[in-house]
Amino acid sequence: AIPFAEILVVDDEDLLLEVISQQLLNMGHLVECFTDPKKAVERVYQQSFDLIFTDRAMPGMSGDQFAKLVREYNAELPVVLLTGFGTIIRQTGEMPENIDEVLPKPLSHEKLRQVISRHGGRCTRGEA
């Protein structure tokens, strides 16, 4: 069994946040959701996460900009980009900077599980 992970999800679509967070909660993970990337960045500074899912096209800040800020703060934190353009990005082989993986939306339950086992296990957080 995969140990639970603390996961941050950032997307400007409420419905998508609801669907993904419900899937993650059902798998036994702790989830925090944000529609505002700026607020999500502030949260990253306050709380340690094992994995981040972010949308690419959001008002105010793109997923790429968000990932850059996250990485400047914590270079080890895996960031997965969820985008409607995921298939196109994969075909071109273009991997955005500061992103560990690009996945097309919507994400199946099985795909979500695979991503967490790939990246969530990278948790190097020490006990305080």
C-alpha positions as CSV (number, residue, x, y, z in Angstrom):
1,A,0.0,0.0,0.0
2,I,1.2,3.5,-0.8
3,P,1.7,5.5,2.4
4,F,-0.6,8.6,2.5
5,A,0.7,11.8,1.0
6,E,0.0,15.4,1.7
7,I,-1.1,16.8,-1.6
8,L,-1.7,20.3,-2.8
9,V,-4.0,20.8,-5.9
10,V,-4.3,24.1,-7.7
11,D,-6.8,24.7,-10.4
12,D,-9.1,27.6,-11.2
13,E,-12.0,25.2,-12.0
14,D,-13.9,24.3,-8.9
15,L,-15.4,21.2,-10.4
16,L,-12.0,19.8,-11.3
17,L,-10.7,20.5,-7.8
18,E,-13.7,18.7,-6.3
19,V,-13.3,15.7,-8.5
20,I,-9.5,15.3,-7.9
21,S,-9.7,16.0,-4.2
22,Q,-12.5,13.5,-3.8
23,Q,-10.4,10.8,-5.6
24,L,-7.3,11.6,-3.5
25,L,-9.3,11.6,-0.2
26,N,-10.8,8.2,-1.2
27,M,-7.3,6.9,-1.6
28,G,-6.5,8.1,1.9
29,H,-4.4,11.1,1.2
30,L,-4.6,14.5,2.8
31,V,-5.6,17.2,0.3
32,E,-5.6,20.9,0.2
33,C,-7.2,22.8,-2.8
34,F,-6.7,26.3,-4.1
35,T,-8.3,28.1,-7.0
36,D,-5.9,31.0,-6.5
37,P,-2.2,30.1,-7.3
38,K,-0.9,33.1,-5.2
39,K,-2.7,31.7,-2.1
40,A,-1.4,28.3,-2.9
41,V,2.2,29.5,-3.0
42,E,1.7,31.1,0.4
43,R,0.4,27.8,1.7
44,V,3.5,26.0,0.4
45,Y,5.6,28.3,2.5
46,Q,3.6,27.3,5.6
47,Q,2.9,23.7,5.2
48,S,5.0,20.8,3.8
49,F,3.5,18.8,1.0
50,D,4.7,15.6,-0.7
51,L,3.3,16.4,-4.1
52,I,1.6,19.2,-6.0
53,F,-0.9,19.0,-8.9
54,T,-1.3,22.3,-10.8
55,D,-3.3,23.5,-13.8
56,R,-1.3,25.3,-16.4
57,A,-3.7,28.1,-17.6
58,M,-5.0,30.1,-14.6
59,P,-5.8,33.7,-14.2
60,G,-3.2,35.7,-12.3
61,M,-0.4,33.2,-12.5
62,S,0.3,30.2,-14.9
63,G,1.1,26.7,-13.6
64,D,4.7,27.2,-14.9
65,Q,5.2,30.4,-12.9
66,F,3.6,28.7,-9.8
67,A,6.0,25.7,-10.2
68,K,9.0,28.1,-10.5
69,L,8.1,29.7,-7.1
70,V,7.5,26.3,-5.5
71,R,10.9,25.1,-6.7
72,E,12.7,28.2,-5.6
73,Y,11.4,27.5,-2.1
74,N,11.7,23.6,-2.2
75,A,13.7,22.1,-5.0
76,E,12.7,18.5,-4.0
77,L,8.9,19.0,-4.2
78,P,7.5,17.2,-7.2
79,V,5.1,19.3,-9.3
80,V,2.7,17.6,-11.8
81,L,1.1,19.8,-14.4
82,L,-2.5,18.9,-15.3
83,T,-3.6,20.5,-18.5
84,G,-6.1,20.2,-21.3
85,F,-3.0,20.5,-23.5
86,G,-1.3,17.5,-21.9
87,T,-1.4,15.3,-24.9
88,I,0.0,18.1,-27.2
89,I,2.9,18.7,-24.7
90,R,3.7,15.0,-24.6
91,Q,3.7,14.7,-28.4
92,T,6.1,17.7,-28.8
93,G,8.3,16.3,-26.0
94,E,8.4,19.8,-24.5
95,M,8.8,19.5,-20.8
96,P,8.2,22.7,-19.0
97,E,10.8,23.8,-16.5
98,N,10.3,22.9,-12.9
99,I,7.7,20.3,-13.8
100,D,8.2,16.6,-13.1
101,E,5.4,15.3,-15.3
102,V,2.7,16.6,-17.6
103,L,-0.7,14.9,-17.6
104,P,-3.8,15.5,-19.7
105,K,-7.1,16.4,-18.0
106,P,-9.2,14.7,-16.9
107,L,-7.2,12.2,-14.9
108,S,-8.4,8.7,-14.3
109,H,-8.3,7.2,-10.8
110,E,-5.7,4.7,-12.0
111,K,-3.5,7.4,-13.5
112,L,-3.7,9.4,-10.3
113,R,-2.6,6.4,-8.3
114,Q,0.4,5.8,-10.6
115,V,1.5,9.4,-10.4
116,I,1.3,9.4,-6.6
117,S,3.3,6.1,-6.3
118,R,5.9,7.6,-8.7
119,H,6.3,11.0,-7.1
120,G,4.7,10.8,-3.6
121,G,7.2,8.3,-2.5
122,R,10.0,10.9,-2.9
123,C,9.0,12.3,0.5
124,T,12.2,13.2,2.3
125,R,10.6,15.1,5.1
126,G,12.3,14.4,8.5
127,E,10.3,14.1,11.6
128,A,10.4,17.3,13.7
